[in-house]
């Protein structure tokens, strides 16, 4: 399986999550490309079997500024058949914890992508054993979900 992980990270928290996801996917035999979302266009993710999109949440539940172009560009693409999973870091000190994760997942769904129903949301940085395990389990379960979906599609 060929996977893409796109993320935005201001303080390194979401980037750390992306690295954990990448390591799990590689251990499953996946070919994984990873890139900051502000460095790519939506067209570049269309050839992957699965995409993982991650971002931190800014202010009162907003997408980071750097995500706006990618987010708007999704409106120009039919993402039907794309398998996607969303993740991100946040801070419970703000009223809308990890709302950017939901915003991205909702847009992917709206554009026709098959979005993994579980959304990974981590408080600040994945530094505790439980948080790291949660990231690993998310990657494993999303991988298994994609593999099952692909089996059904190819029958």
Backbone as CSV, one residue per row, in Angstrom:
resi,resn,N_x,N_y,N_z,CA_x,CA_y,CA_z,C_x,C_y,C_z
1,UNK,0.851,-1.177,0.000,0.000,0.000,0.000,0.894,1.236,0.000
2,UNK,0.506,2.207,-0.782,1.226,3.471,-0.847,0.429,4.511,-0.070
3,UNK,1.070,5.095,0.943,0.382,6.048,1.820,1.071,7.405,1.792
4,UNK,0.266,8.431,1.978,0.774,9.795,2.092,0.354,10.360,3.441
5,UNK,1.281,11.008,4.110,0.976,11.709,5.352,1.284,13.180,5.129
6,UNK,0.247,13.998,5.202,0.407,15.443,5.098,0.024,16.069,6.419
7,UNK,0.816,17.014,6.867,0.558,17.587,8.189,0.976,19.053,8.224
8,UNK,0.489,19.746,9.218,0.938,21.092,9.570,1.243,21.096,11.052
9,UNK,2.362,21.695,11.404,2.781,21.680,12.796,3.528,22.968,13.106
10,UNK,3.067,23.685,14.115,3.753,24.910,14.512,4.820,24.623,15.565
11,UNK,4.476,23.808,16.540,5.393,23.550,17.655,6.020,22.159,17.593
12,UNK,5.737,21.408,16.539,6.300,20.072,16.384,5.405,18.951,16.871
13,UNK,4.282,19.279,17.512,3.412,18.243,18.070,2.776,17.375,16.991
14,UNK,2.175,18.007,15.995,1.519,17.240,14.933,2.561,16.539,14.064
15,UNK,3.715,17.150,13.903,4.804,16.498,13.173,5.252,15.228,13.896
16,UNK,5.325,15.285,15.232,5.669,14.084,16.004,4.623,12.992,15.801
17,UNK,3.357,13.373,15.767,2.290,12.401,15.513,2.480,11.772,14.135
18,UNK,2.758,12.610,13.133,2.954,12.122,11.769,4.107,11.123,11.704
19,UNK,5.164,11.380,12.448,6.315,10.463,12.464,5.948,9.110,13.060
20,UNK,5.145,9.127,14.111,4.693,7.865,14.714,3.847,7.083,13.711
21,UNK,2.915,7.770,13.047,2.074,7.113,12.042,2.944,6.517,10.933
22,UNK,3.913,7.296,10.472,4.807,6.836,9.407,5.531,5.554,9.812
23,UNK,6.081,5.526,11.009,6.826,4.346,11.461,5.949,3.101,11.509
24,UNK,4.715,3.253,11.958,3.796,2.113,12.001,3.484,1.633,10.587
25,UNK,3.183,2.559,9.691,2.837,2.176,8.321,4.014,1.494,7.620
26,UNK,5.209,1.995,7.843,6.396,1.352,7.262,6.548,-0.064,7.808
27,UNK,6.283,-0.242,9.104,6.389,-1.581,9.703,5.362,-2.547,9.112
28,UNK,4.290,-2.009,8.543,3.263,-2.830,7.888,3.610,-3.104,6.425
29,UNK,4.740,-2.572,5.968,5.158,-2.790,4.591,4.709,-1.719,3.621
30,UNK,4.197,-0.633,4.124,3.728,0.455,3.264,4.894,1.293,2.751
31,UNK,4.702,1.821,1.567,5.583,2.861,1.053,4.957,4.180,1.496
32,UNK,5.690,4.995,2.236,5.116,6.192,2.853,5.863,7.443,2.421
33,UNK,5.111,8.416,1.939,5.638,9.753,1.684,5.040,10.678,2.728
34,UNK,5.843,11.608,3.208,5.388,12.530,4.245,5.838,13.937,3.862
35,UNK,4.925,14.905,4.036,5.223,16.271,3.607,4.331,17.249,4.350
36,UNK,4.830,18.441,4.522,4.018,19.506,5.098,2.930,19.889,4.093
37,UNK,1.707,20.062,4.560,0.581,20.370,3.668,0.767,21.672,2.903
38,UNK,1.506,22.608,3.462,1.679,23.875,2.760,2.705,23.776,1.631
39,UNK,3.271,22.593,1.423,4.259,22.380,0.364,3.694,21.598,-0.823
40,UNK,2.424,21.193,-0.745,1.859,20.350,-1.808,0.508,20.886,-2.263
41,UNK,0.071,20.389,-3.409,-1.279,20.652,-3.884,-2.104,19.385,-3.758
42,UNK,-3.408,19.534,-3.782,-4.303,18.385,-3.633,-4.070,17.356,-4.739
43,UNK,-3.757,17.819,-5.945,-3.531,16.882,-7.056,-2.450,15.848,-6.733
44,UNK,-1.495,16.210,-5.881,-0.383,15.301,-5.592,-0.754,14.149,-4.658
45,UNK,-1.926,14.188,-4.049,-2.323,13.098,-3.141,-3.232,12.078,-3.813
46,UNK,-3.641,12.348,-5.034,-4.659,11.524,-5.686,-4.184,10.120,-6.048
47,UNK,-2.895,9.904,-6.167,-2.376,8.600,-6.594,-2.112,7.636,-5.441
48,UNK,-2.387,8.053,-4.224,-2.093,7.214,-3.057,-3.275,6.314,-2.705
49,UNK,-2.960,5.159,-2.109,-4.002,4.251,-1.632,-4.691,4.801,-0.393
50,UNK,-3.942,5.557,0.392,-4.494,6.132,1.614,-3.746,7.417,1.941
51,UNK,-4.492,8.393,2.436,-3.863,9.634,2.880,-4.207,9.871,4.345
52,UNK,-3.236,10.358,5.066,-3.419,10.781,6.449,-3.181,12.284,6.457
53,UNK,-4.172,13.039,6.901,-4.065,14.494,6.923,-4.138,14.960,8.369
54,UNK,-3.145,15.749,8.779,-3.096,16.199,10.164,-2.794,17.676,10.292
55,UNK,-3.371,18.280,11.317,-3.122,19.701,11.575,-3.376,20.016,13.037
56,UNK,-2.700,21.030,13.493,-3.004,21.580,14.808,-4.215,22.493,14.673
57,UNK,-4.845,22.800,15.772,-5.992,23.706,15.769,-5.529,25.055,16.291
58,UNK,-5.919,26.091,15.584,-5.484,27.441,15.892,-6.618,28.234,16.539
59,UNK,-6.283,28.977,17.572,-7.243,29.902,18.177,-8.514,29.226,18.641
60,UNK,-9.632,29.723,18.172,-10.948,29.256,18.606,-11.480,28.152,17.694
61,UNK,-10.646,27.139,17.439,-11.090,26.004,16.645,-10.842,26.132,15.159
62,UNK,-9.961,27.022,14.760,-9.730,27.296,13.344,-8.644,26.410,12.748
63,UNK,-8.712,26.269,11.420,-7.613,25.660,10.682,-6.417,26.596,10.756
64,UNK,-5.219,26.062,10.749,-4.051,26.938,10.662,-4.071,27.705,9.338
65,UNK,-3.527,28.890,9.348,-3.456,29.703,8.136,-2.817,28.930,6.985
66,UNK,-1.765,28.163,7.303,-1.037,27.427,6.266,-1.887,26.345,5.601
67,UNK,-2.993,25.966,6.203,-3.856,24.914,5.646,-4.921,25.463,4.713
68,UNK,-5.115,26.762,4.721,-6.244,27.337,3.987,-6.190,27.066,2.492
69,UNK,-5.012,27.185,1.855,-4.921,26.936,0.414,-5.255,25.487,0.079
70,UNK,-4.682,24.547,0.821,-4.957,23.129,0.604,-6.443,22.845,0.813
71,UNK,-6.997,23.395,1.882,-8.406,23.194,2.215,-9.304,23.708,1.088
72,UNK,-9.042,24.911,0.616,-9.855,25.492,-0.461,-9.667,24.736,-1.772
73,UNK,-8.443,24.276,-2.023,-8.168,23.543,-3.253,-8.930,22.218,-3.314
74,UNK,-9.271,21.661,-2.165,-10.059,20.423,-2.171,-11.387,20.619,-2.894
75,UNK,-11.912,21.845,-2.896,-13.174,22.121,-3.587,-13.076,21.902,-5.090
76,UNK,-11.863,21.915,-5.628,-11.652,21.756,-7.062,-11.417,20.307,-7.479
77,UNK,-11.486,19.381,-6.531,-11.163,17.985,-6.835,-12.252,17.040,-6.339
78,UNK,-12.515,16.035,-7.159,-13.394,14.940,-6.751,-12.509,13.907,-6.059
79,UNK,-12.733,13.695,-4.787,-11.904,12.771,-4.013,-12.568,11.410,-3.819
80,UNK,-13.561,11.114,-4.654,-14.252,9.838,-4.571,-13.250,8.690,-4.683
81,UNK,-13.359,7.764,-3.758,-12.500,6.594,-3.760,-11.200,6.756,-2.995
82,UNK,-10.872,7.971,-2.587,-9.662,8.195,-1.792,-9.941,7.769,-0.355
83,UNK,-9.073,6.941,0.201,-9.183,6.549,1.608,-8.396,7.556,2.431
84,UNK,-9.024,8.106,3.460,-8.386,9.168,4.238,-8.602,8.962,5.731
85,UNK,-7.642,9.444,6.501,-7.749,9.451,7.961,-7.188,10.786,8.448
86,UNK,-7.783,11.321,9.509,-7.395,12.649,9.991,-6.914,12.604,11.437
87,UNK,-5.936,13.450,11.715,-5.336,13.494,13.048,-4.861,14.909,13.353
88,UNK,-4.601,15.152,14.621,-4.050,16.451,14.984,-3.873,16.613,16.475
89,UNK,-3.176,17.681,16.803,-2.929,18.011,18.203,-3.741,19.242,18.575
90,UNK,-4.009,19.358,19.856,-4.770,20.500,20.342,-4.480,20.754,21.805
91,UNK,-5.210,21.689,22.347,-5.020,22.096,23.734,-6.397,22.294,24.352
92,UNK,-6.686,21.537,25.401,-7.991,21.648,26.059,-8.213,23.009,26.710
93,UNK,-7.183,23.844,26.785,-7.347,25.191,27.332,-8.213,26.053,26.413
94,UNK,-8.339,25.646,25.157,-9.163,26.378,24.194,-10.526,25.712,24.080
95,UNK,-11.551,26.482,23.699,-12.922,25.956,23.735,-13.229,24.840,22.732
96,UNK,-12.549,24.788,21.600,-12.860,23.783,20.577,-11.632,22.905,20.343
97,UNK,-11.513,21.886,21.176,-10.353,20.995,21.145,-10.250,20.264,19.812
98,UNK,-9.150,20.447,19.133,-8.837,19.736,17.879,-9.909,19.895,16.805
99,UNK,-10.565,21.032,16.764,-11.633,21.251,15.782,-11.116,21.206,14.349
100,UNK,-9.847,21.539,14.125,-9.297,21.491,12.768,-9.335,20.072,12.205
101,UNK,-9.173,19.081,13.061,-9.239,17.679,12.625,-10.626,17.388,12.051
102,UNK,-11.653,17.834,12.750,-13.024,17.625,12.278,-13.291,18.401,10.994
103,UNK,-12.782,19.623,10.913,-12.973,20.447,9.716,-12.367,19.763,8.495
104,UNK,-11.167,19.241,8.636,-10.515,18.543,7.525,-11.263,17.266,7.147
105,UNK,-11.651,16.477,8.143,-12.379,15.230,7.872,-13.712,15.513,7.187
106,UNK,-14.395,16.539,7.644,-15.683,16.888,7.037,-15.516,17.318,5.585
107,UNK,-14.464,18.082,5.289,-14.223,18.523,3.907,-13.866,17.331,3.018
108,UNK,-13.022,16.444,3.511,-12.683,15.248,2.741,-13.930,14.430,2.433
109,UNK,-14.769,14.256,3.421,-16.019,13.520,3.248,-16.929,14.219,2.236
110,UNK,-17.040,15.516,2.358,-17.874,16.314,1.444,-17.411,16.168,0.001
111,UNK,-16.105,16.020,-0.208,-15.542,15.911,-1.555,-15.514,14.468,-2.057
112,UNK,-16.077,13.530,-1.275,-16.239,12.165,-1.747,-15.253,11.147,-1.211
113,UNK,-14.298,11.570,-0.412,-13.328,10.620,0.140,-14.007,9.668,1.118
114,UNK,-13.443,8.483,1.250,-13.877,7.523,2.261,-13.048,7.818,3.501
115,UNK,-13.665,8.411,4.506,-12.928,8.893,5.670,-13.056,7.905,6.822
116,UNK,-11.908,7.497,7.345,-11.866,6.615,8.506,-12.654,7.268,9.639
117,UNK,-13.591,6.540,10.248,-14.499,7.174,11.213,-13.843,7.665,12.501
118,UNK,-12.720,7.077,12.892,-12.051,7.537,14.118,-11.094,8.672,13.766
119,UNK,-11.131,9.728,14.546,-10.229,10.861,14.341,-9.279,10.930,15.527
120,UNK,-7.999,10.946,15.240,-6.988,10.954,16.291,-6.752,12.379,16.774
121,UNK,-7.005,12.600,18.059,-6.831,13.921,18.665,-5.998,13.764,19.932
122,UNK,-4.854,14.427,19.943,-3.916,14.311,21.058,-3.738,15.670,21.728
123,UNK,-3.768,15.660,23.049,-3.490,16.863,23.837,-2.003,17.196,23.716
124,UNK,-1.736,18.361,23.140,-0.376,18.869,22.973,0.516,17.879,22.231
125,UNK,1.539,17.344,22.875,2.524,16.493,22.220,2.344,15.031,22.627
126,UNK,2.470,14.098,21.686,2.360,12.680,22.051,3.622,12.209,22.769
127,UNK,3.704,12.528,24.060,4.925,12.206,24.793,4.746,11.111,25.838
128,UNK,3.516,10.884,26.293,3.308,9.815,27.267,3.187,8.479,26.532
129,UNK,3.433,7.399,27.247,3.294,6.071,26.644,1.889,5.857,26.105
130,UNK,0.879,6.328,26.836,-0.511,6.168,26.394,-0.780,6.941,25.108
131,UNK,-0.251,8.154,24.996,-0.462,8.953,23.791,0.253,8.336,22.590
132,UNK,1.452,7.868,22.807,2.198,7.220,21.721,1.469,5.961,21.271
133,UNK,1.004,5.169,22.227,0.245,3.964,21.907,-1.036,4.308,21.153
134,UNK,-1.705,5.378,21.548,-2.925,5.796,20.850,-2.620,6.139,19.390
135,UNK,-1.511,6.821,19.143,-1.111,7.134,17.771,-0.796,5.861,16.990
136,UNK,-0.079,4.940,17.610,0.266,3.680,16.952,-0.982,2.866,16.626
137,UNK,-1.898,2.781,17.581,-3.131,2.022,17.360,-3.992,2.666,16.281
138,UNK,-3.996,3.992,16.225,-4.734,4.696,15.176,-4.183,4.313,13.805
139,UNK,-2.867,4.352,13.660,-2.253,4.003,12.377,-2.550,2.554,12.004
140,UNK,-2.443,1.654,12.967,-2.711,0.239,12.703,-4.165,-0.001,12.312
141,UNK,-5.079,0.594,13.051,-6.497,0.360,12.755,-6.912,1.039,11.450
142,UNK,-6.357,2.203,11.155,-6.660,2.852,9.876,-6.110,2.015,8.723
143,UNK,-4.922,1.477,8.885,-4.328,0.599,7.878,-5.233,-0.607,7.626
144,UNK,-5.664,-1.262,8.696,-6.541,-2.432,8.558,-7.861,-2.055,7.891
145,UNK,-8.406,-0.887,8.237,-9.653,-0.401,7.638,-9.486,-0.224,6.133
146,UNK,-8.372,0.397,5.730,-8.119,0.610,4.303,-7.966,-0.725,3.589
147,UNK,-7.237,-1.650,4.176,-7.032,-2.945,3.532,-8.356,-3.680,3.336
148,UNK,-9.242,-3.618,4.322,-10.559,-4.255,4.184,-11.387,-3.566,3.114
149,UNK,-11.360,-2.241,3.087,-12.113,-1.489,2.071,-11.609,-1.829,0.675
150,UNK,-10.294,-1.931,0.529,-9.717,-2.240,-0.779,-10.081,-3.648,-1.223
151,UNK,-10.145,-4.606,-0.285,-10.553,-5.973,-0.621,-11.967,-5.982,-1.178
152,UNK,-12.861,-5.262,-0.527,-14.258,-5.200,-0.957,-14.361,-4.544,-2.328
153,UNK,-13.589,-3.487,-2.551,-13.639,-2.767,-3.822,-13.122,-3.605,-4.983
154,UNK,-12.230,-4.540,-4.707,-11.617,-5.329,-5.772,-12.233,-6.715,-5.936
155,UNK,-13.348,-6.962,-5.286,-14.013,-8.258,-5.410,-14.978,-8.220,-6.566
